[in-house]
Amino acid sequence: MKGVILTLNAGSSSLKFALFPPEGDTPLATGLVDRIGADGMMKLKDSGGGALPLPQGGDYTTHTQSLATALAALEMSFPGLTVAAVGHRVVHGGPDFAAPIRVDQTVLAALDRFSPFAPLHQPHNLAGIRAAIETFPEALQVACFDTAFHRGHSFENDAFALPRTYYDKGVRRYGFHGLSYDYVSGHLAEIDPDLARGRVVIAHLGNGASMCALKDGRSVTSTMGFSALDGLAMGTRCGQIDPGALLYLMQQEGMDGDAISDLLYKRSGLLGLSGLSHDMRQLEAADTPEARQAIGYFIARIRRELGGLAAVLGGIDALIFTAGIGENSPAVRAAVCEGMDWLGLTVDATRNAQNAPVVSDDGGKVRVMVLPTNEELVIARAARRLAVGSERPAA
């Protein structure tokens, strides 16, 4: 296969991207646009972790502008770039897309229909695909779905207690962050195959946050449901909420669908509770009463969901923290596990402060781990497989 693999991973407030060689898992370059908006900034590193130059006057105010700046930065360091395939994180694949797929206009139109289910992500994901098609017209475009990892759930873990006609129309629990869970569960299988075959809960805690229960490496259930709103509180998203509260907002506060969507997706979660920020780093540093309450609520929901996921699994053998908060906040990890020795969870304070791969006590019944996620590698591997397959002559 000629040419490199480019991966694009658009989050709700960030854009991750990477360049991978035709063979091998070590990226040539990795980049991150963080805090997209007025305070946006980009980091770009080479394979050795050294900083690469950035364009002067880069624009990070929107996802579209951030992507344009990122592509300009890559062109600066890799002039004449030949891209064989572009792998895209696509948050919602609906009930039918359960594996990475080559994107054409028909697929793109189908994915666009899921934008109302993931309005913070899907439009940005698809904008990235369209921009990549325009920038690299000869490259293979590959969509990799966050929902695909959860497509084997049982009916009781997929359905809502609504009339069956809605389930048949696709109103069901999908689960998200599947690329992250795919990588972490696969990495666990490499370093501890026996543990990976057991009962594992992975906590993907970032600006978007969810948890997934796995048995023998397969998703059993997830805290997220029909949309990326359900379950845990997040940076700006509310997490679990009584549907009656939404009826109240409509009937008594006179809010329409757009206003409620804006409230639940952009003004709730840690930002709404603290009145300060959606960023856990800022909340931990602020130490105001409101910031402490927001963090406390975030942790309380994690603990509540953890108990439920353990019940679904019939016990727990490992709890794995990943993503920005999960990998970098010893305080959150300690608070989640505090007083949970009844479930077998104990944390060694020294290991936890060091963000060690294993932070549980040696005698703990449950392994508590910190494993960095790598969604880009999952995307790159999938894009490479399809790119190589497309080059094979027809039988």
C-alpha positions in Angstrom: 0.0 0.0 0.0 1.3 3.4 -1.0 0.7 6.5 1.1 0.1 7.2 4.8 -3.1 6.8 6.9 -4.6 10.0 8.3 -7.0 9.6 11.3 -9.5 12.3 12.3 -11.3 12.1 15.7 -13.7 15.0 16.4 -14.9 15.2 20.0 -17.4 17.7 21.4 -14.6 20.2 22.3 -11.5 18.7 20.7 -10.1 17.4 17.5 -7.5 14.6 17.6 -5.6 13.6 14.4 -2.7 11.4 13.5 -0.6 10.3 10.6 0.3 6.6 10.5 2.8 4.9 8.1 1.7 2.3 5.6 2.8 -0.4 8.0 3.2 -0.3 11.8 1.4 1.2 14.8 3.8 4.0 15.6 2.4 7.3 14.3 4.5 9.7 12.3 2.8 12.6 13.9 0.0 13.2 16.4 -2.0 16.3 17.0 -4.7 17.7 19.3 -6.8 20.8 19.1 -8.0 21.3 22.6 -10.8 23.6 24.0 -12.2 24.5 20.6 -13.5 28.0 20.8 -12.1 31.3 21.9 -9.4 29.5 24.0 -8.6 26.8 21.4 -5.0 25.7 21.0 -3.2 23.0 19.1 -0.3 20.7 19.8 1.5 18.7 17.1 4.3 16.2 17.8 6.5 14.0 15.8 7.0 10.2 16.4 9.6 11.0 19.1 7.3 13.4 21.0 9.1 16.5 19.7 7.1 19.6 18.8 6.3 20.3 15.1 5.8 23.8 13.8 2.3 25.3 13.7 0.8 27.7 11.1 0.9 31.4 12.1 -2.4 32.8 13.1 -4.1 29.4 13.4 -7.9 29.5 13.8 -9.4 27.2 16.4 -12.7 28.9 17.0 -14.8 26.1 15.3 -14.3 22.5 14.4 -14.2 23.4 10.7 -11.5 26.0 11.2 -9.6 23.7 13.5 -9.5 21.0 10.9 -8.3 23.4 8.3 -5.5 24.6 10.6 -4.6 21.0 11.4 -4.3 20.0 7.8 -2.2 23.1 7.1 0.1 22.1 9.9 0.6 18.6 8.6 1.4 19.9 5.1 4.1 22.1 6.6 5.9 19.2 8.2 5.1 16.6 5.5 5.1 18.5 2.2 3.7 16.6 -0.8 1.8 14.3 1.6 0.4 11.2 -0.1 -2.6 9.9 1.8 -3.8 6.4 1.0 -6.8 6.4 3.4 -8.4 8.7 5.9 -10.0 7.0 8.9 -12.8 8.9 10.6 -14.4 8.5 14.0 -18.1 8.6 13.5 -20.1 8.7 16.7 -23.4 7.2 15.5 -23.8 4.3 13.2 -27.4 3.5 13.9 -28.7 -0.1 14.1 -27.1 -1.2 10.9 -23.5 0.0 10.7 -21.7 -2.5 13.0 -18.2 -2.4 11.4 -15.9 0.0 9.7 -17.1 0.9 6.2 -15.9 2.6 3.1 -17.7 6.0 2.7 -19.4 7.0 -0.4 -22.2 9.5 -0.9 -24.9 6.9 -0.1 -23.2 6.1 3.2 -22.6 9.7 3.9 -26.3 10.5 3.4 -27.3 7.6 5.7 -25.0 8.8 8.4 -26.3 12.3 8.1 -29.7 11.0 9.2 -28.2 10.2 12.6 -27.1 13.7 13.3 -30.1 14.6 15.5 -29.1 11.6 17.7 -25.6 13.1 18.3 -25.7 16.8 17.5 -22.5 17.6 19.3 -20.5 15.1 17.3 -22.1 13.7 14.2 -22.1 17.0 12.2 -18.4 17.5 13.0 -17.6 13.9 12.1 -19.3 14.3 8.7 -17.8 17.7 8.1 -14.4 16.1 8.6 -15.3 13.4 6.0 -16.4 16.0 3.5 -13.3 18.1 4.1 -11.1 15.1 3.7 -12.8 14.1 0.4 -12.2 17.6 -0.9 -8.6 17.7 0.3 -7.6 14.1 -0.5 -10.0 13.1 -3.4 -7.9 10.0 -4.3 -7.8 8.6 -0.7 -10.1 6.0 0.6 -12.5 7.4 3.3 -13.3 5.0 6.1 -15.9 5.5 8.8 -15.3 3.8 12.2 -18.3 3.8 14.5 -18.5 4.5 18.3 -21.7 2.5 18.5 -20.4 -0.6 16.7 -18.7 -2.1 19.8 -22.1 -2.3 21.5 -24.2 -3.9 18.8 -24.3 -7.4 20.4 -26.3 -6.3 23.4 -29.3 -8.4 24.6 -32.8 -7.0 24.0 -33.2 -6.0 27.7 -30.0 -3.9 27.5 -31.0 -2.3 24.2 -34.7 -1.6 24.5 -36.7 1.2 26.2 -40.1 0.3 27.7 -41.9 2.0 24.9 -44.3 0.4 22.4 -42.3 -2.1 20.2 -42.9 0.0 17.1 -40.4 2.5 18.3 -37.7 -0.1 18.9 -38.3 -1.3 15.3 -37.8 2.3 14.1 -34.4 2.4 15.8 -35.4 4.1 19.1 -33.1 2.0 21.3 -30.0 2.1 23.4 -26.8 2.3 21.2 -24.0 3.1 23.6 -21.0 5.2 22.6 -17.2 5.5 23.1 -16.9 2.1 21.4 -13.6 2.9 19.8 -12.1 3.6 23.1 -13.6 0.5 24.7 -12.3 -1.5 21.7 -8.8 -0.3 22.2 -8.7 -0.7 26.0 -10.3 -4.1 26.0 -7.9 -5.3 23.3 -4.9 -3.9 25.2 -6.0 -5.6 28.4 -6.2 -8.9 26.4 -2.6 -8.4 25.4 -1.2 -7.7 28.9 -3.5 -9.9 31.0 -5.6 -12.4 28.9 -7.1 -14.1 31.9 -8.4 -10.8 33.4 -9.7 -9.7 30.0 -11.9 -12.8 29.9 -13.5 -11.9 33.2 -15.9 -9.2 34.4 -14.5 -5.8 33.5 -15.9 -2.3 33.9 -14.2 0.4 31.9 -14.8 4.1 32.8 -14.2 6.4 29.9 -14.1 9.7 31.7 -13.5 12.8 29.7 -15.5 15.8 28.5 -17.8 13.1 27.3 -18.1 10.3 29.9 -19.5 6.8 30.0 -19.0 3.4 31.4 -19.2 0.0 29.9 -19.6 -3.5 31.4 -17.7 -6.2 29.5 -17.6 -10.0 29.9 -15.0 -12.0 27.9 -14.0 -8.7 26.1 -17.5 -8.1 24.7 -19.8 -5.2 25.7 -22.7 -6.3 27.8 -24.2 -2.9 28.6 -23.3 0.7 28.6 -24.4 3.8 30.6 -25.1 5.8 27.4 -28.3 5.0 25.5 -30.2 6.4 22.5 -28.0 9.5 22.4 -24.7 10.6 23.9 -26.6 12.4 26.7 -27.5 9.5 29.0 -25.8 8.1 32.0 -22.9 10.1 33.7 -22.8 13.8 33.9 -20.2 15.2 31.5 -18.5 18.4 30.7 -21.5 20.2 29.3 -24.1 17.3 29.0 -26.6 16.5 31.7 -26.4 12.7 31.8 -29.3 10.8 33.3 -32.4 13.0 33.8 -36.1 12.3 34.6 -38.1 12.6 31.4 -40.7 14.4 33.5 -38.2 17.3 33.9 -38.2 17.7 30.1 -42.0 17.7 30.0 -41.9 20.4 32.7 -39.4 22.5 30.6 -41.7 22.2 27.6 -45.1 22.7 29.3 -44.2 25.2 32.1 -41.1 27.0 30.9 -42.2 27.2 27.3 -39.0 25.7 25.9 -39.0 24.2 22.5 -36.9 21.4 21.2 -34.0 23.6 20.1 -33.8 25.3 23.5 -33.9 22.1 25.4 -31.3 20.6 23.2 -29.0 23.6 23.8 -29.6 23.3 27.5 -28.9 19.6 27.8 -26.0 19.4 25.4 -24.2 22.7 25.9 -25.1 24.3 29.3 -25.5 21.4 31.7 -23.1 18.9 33.3 -20.0 20.1 35.1 -20.4 23.6 33.5 -24.0 24.0 34.5 -23.5 22.7 38.1 -20.4 24.7 38.8 -21.3 27.9 36.9 -17.6 28.0 36.1 -16.2 25.5 33.6 -16.7 22.2 31.9 -13.0 21.4 32.4 -12.2 19.1 35.4 -8.7 20.6 35.7 -10.1 24.1 36.3 -12.8 22.8 38.7 -10.2 20.9 40.8 -8.0 24.0 40.9 -10.8 26.4 41.7 -12.0 24.6 44.9 -15.1 26.8 45.1 -18.3 25.3 46.8 -20.0 25.1 43.4 -16.9 23.4 41.8 -16.8 20.9 44.7 -20.5 20.2 44.3 -20.1 19.6 40.5 -17.2 17.2 41.1 -19.2 15.5 43.9 -22.1 14.9 41.6 -19.9 13.6 38.8 -18.3 11.1 41.2 -21.7 10.1 42.8 -23.1 9.2 39.4 -20.0 7.1 38.5 -20.4 5.2 41.8 -24.1 4.6 41.2 -23.5 3.3 37.7 -20.6 1.2 38.9 -22.9 -0.7 41.3 -25.4 -1.3 38.5 -22.9 -2.5 36.0 -21.4 -4.9 38.6 -24.9 -6.2 39.2 -25.4 -6.9 35.5 -22.0 -8.7 35.4 -22.7 -10.7 38.6 -19.6 -9.2 40.2 -16.4 -7.4 39.0 -12.8 -8.5 38.4 -11.4 -5.2 37.2 -12.2 -1.5 37.0 -10.3 0.4 34.4 -10.1 4.2 34.2 -9.3 5.8 30.8 -9.6 9.1 28.8 -8.6 12.6 30.0 -10.1 12.6 33.5 -9.8 8.9 34.1 -6.1 8.9 33.1 -5.0 12.1 34.8 -7.2 12.8 37.9 -6.0 10.8 41.0 -8.6 12.7 43.1 -11.5 11.4 41.0 -10.2 7.8 40.9 -9.7 7.9 44.7 -13.2 9.3 45.4 -14.8 6.8 43.1 -13.3 3.9 45.0 -13.5 5.3 48.5 -15.6 3.2 50.7 -16.1 0.6 47.9 -14.2 -2.2 49.6 -17.5 -4.0 49.9 -17.2 -4.5 46.2 -13.5 -5.3 46.4 -12.2 -1.9 45.3 -9.2 -0.5 47.1 -6.6 2.0 45.9 -3.0 2.5 46.8 -2.5 6.2 47.4 1.1 6.3 46.1 0.4 4.4 42.9 -2.7 6.4 42.3 -0.8 9.7 42.7 1.7 8.5 40.1 -1.1 7.5 37.6 0.5 4.0 37.7 -1.0 1.3 35.4 -2.2 -0.6 38.4 -3.4 1.6 41.3 -5.2 -1.0 43.5 -3.6 -2.5 46.6 -1.7 -5.7 46.2 -4.3 -7.6 48.2 -7.3 -6.0 46.6 -9.9 -8.4 45.2 -10.6 -6.2 42.2 -7.8 -4.9 39.9 -8.1 -1.1 39.6 -6.1 0.1 36.5 -5.3 3.2 34.5 -4.9 2.4 30.8 -4.5 5.2 28.3 -6.9 4.9 25.4 -5.9 5.1 21.7 -8.9 5.6 19.5 -6.7 6.8 16.7 -4.9 3.5 16.5 -8.2 1.6 16.2 -9.2 3.9 13.4 -5.9 3.6 11.6 -5.9 -0.2 11.7 -9.4 -0.3 10.3 -8.6 2.2 7.6 -5.4 0.3 6.6 -7.3 -3.1 6.4 -9.9 -1.6 4.1 -7.3 0.2 2.0 -5.2 -3.0 1.6 -8.4 -4.9 0.7 -9.4 -2.4 -1.9 -6.1 -2.9 -3.7 -6.5 -6.6 -4.1 -7.5 -7.7 -7.6 -10.9 -9.2 -8.0 -11.1 -13.0 -7.9 
